[in-house]
Amino acid sequence: MKRITSLEEALVRIDNLKRENAKLKKEKTVLENELEYFKKRKASGRQKHNAKWMETYNDFVICHESGMTMTEIAERNGVSERTIYRYKAYYEEMKR
């Protein structure tokens, strides 16, 4: 960096630094907004064993043990048959 020897050079340097600072603050705001977006964003994919999952799974266990078909259980809980078969695989694994 060049050594500043006059008042004019110092004022020019100050103006340059102010512009650079404003640019960096703007970039920081953009990055903070992106970070907020990613913090609030819902994670994709199936959320394993959250409250809704446990509620549906427990209902599956009750219905399965009482002899209901997989289709009936799926319709009752408003989930796909594939989800019910996932529950069944988990249920059978837990029984072992």
C-alpha positions as CSV (number, residue, x, y, z in Angstrom):
1,M,0.0,0.0,0.0
2,K,1.2,3.4,-0.9
3,R,2.1,5.8,1.9
4,I,-0.3,8.8,2.1
5,T,1.6,12.1,2.2
6,S,-1.1,14.7,1.7
7,L,-4.6,15.7,2.9
8,E,-6.0,15.2,-0.6
9,E,-4.6,11.6,-0.9
10,A,-6.1,10.9,2.6
11,L,-9.5,12.2,1.6
12,V,-9.5,10.1,-1.6
13,R,-8.5,7.1,0.4
14,I,-11.3,7.7,2.9
15,D,-13.8,8.0,0.0
16,N,-12.5,4.7,-1.5
17,L,-12.8,3.0,1.9
18,K,-16.3,4.3,2.5
19,R,-17.4,2.9,-0.9
20,E,-15.7,-0.4,-0.2
21,N,-17.4,-0.6,3.2
22,A,-20.8,0.1,1.8
23,K,-20.3,-2.6,-0.8
24,L,-19.2,-5.1,1.9
25,K,-22.2,-4.2,4.0
26,K,-24.5,-4.8,1.1
27,E,-22.9,-8.2,0.4
28,K,-23.2,-9.1,4.1
29,T,-26.9,-8.3,4.0
30,V,-27.4,-10.6,1.0
31,L,-25.5,-13.4,2.7
32,E,-27.4,-13.0,5.9
33,N,-30.7,-13.2,4.0
34,E,-29.5,-16.4,2.3
35,L,-28.5,-17.8,5.6
36,E,-31.9,-17.0,7.1
37,Y,-33.5,-18.7,4.1
38,F,-31.5,-21.9,4.6
39,K,-32.2,-21.9,8.4
40,K,-35.9,-21.7,7.9
41,R,-36.0,-24.0,4.9
42,K,-37.7,-27.3,5.5
43,A,-35.3,-30.2,5.1
44,S,-36.2,-32.4,2.2
45,G,-37.0,-36.1,2.5
46,R,-38.8,-38.1,5.1
47,Q,-38.5,-36.9,8.6
48,K,-37.9,-40.0,10.6
49,H,-39.7,-40.6,13.9
50,N,-41.2,-37.2,14.5
51,A,-44.5,-36.8,16.3
52,K,-46.7,-37.3,13.2
53,W,-44.7,-40.4,12.2
54,M,-45.0,-41.9,15.7
55,E,-48.8,-41.2,15.8
56,T,-49.3,-42.9,12.4
57,Y,-47.0,-45.7,13.3
58,N,-48.7,-46.4,16.6
59,D,-52.1,-46.5,14.8
60,F,-50.6,-48.8,12.3
61,V,-49.5,-51.2,15.0
62,I,-53.0,-51.2,16.6
63,C,-54.7,-51.8,13.3
64,H,-52.2,-54.4,12.0
65,E,-52.5,-56.4,15.2
66,S,-56.3,-56.3,14.9
67,G,-56.2,-57.7,11.4
68,M,-56.9,-54.8,9.2
69,T,-55.5,-54.9,5.6
70,M,-52.6,-52.6,4.5
71,T,-55.0,-50.7,2.2
72,E,-57.5,-50.1,4.9
73,I,-54.8,-48.8,7.3
74,A,-53.4,-46.5,4.6
75,E,-56.8,-45.0,3.9
76,R,-57.5,-44.6,7.6
77,N,-54.3,-42.7,8.2
78,G,-54.2,-40.8,4.9
79,V,-50.8,-42.1,3.8
80,S,-49.6,-44.2,0.9
81,E,-49.6,-48.0,1.0
82,R,-45.8,-47.8,0.5
83,T,-45.6,-45.9,3.9
84,I,-47.6,-48.6,5.6
85,Y,-45.3,-51.3,4.2
86,R,-42.4,-49.3,5.5
87,Y,-44.1,-49.3,8.9
88,K,-44.6,-53.0,8.6
89,A,-40.9,-53.6,7.9
90,Y,-40.0,-51.4,10.9
91,Y,-42.5,-53.2,13.0
92,E,-41.2,-56.7,12.1
93,E,-37.6,-55.6,12.7
94,M,-38.6,-54.3,16.1
95,K,-40.3,-57.6,17.0
96,R,-37.0,-59.5,16.4
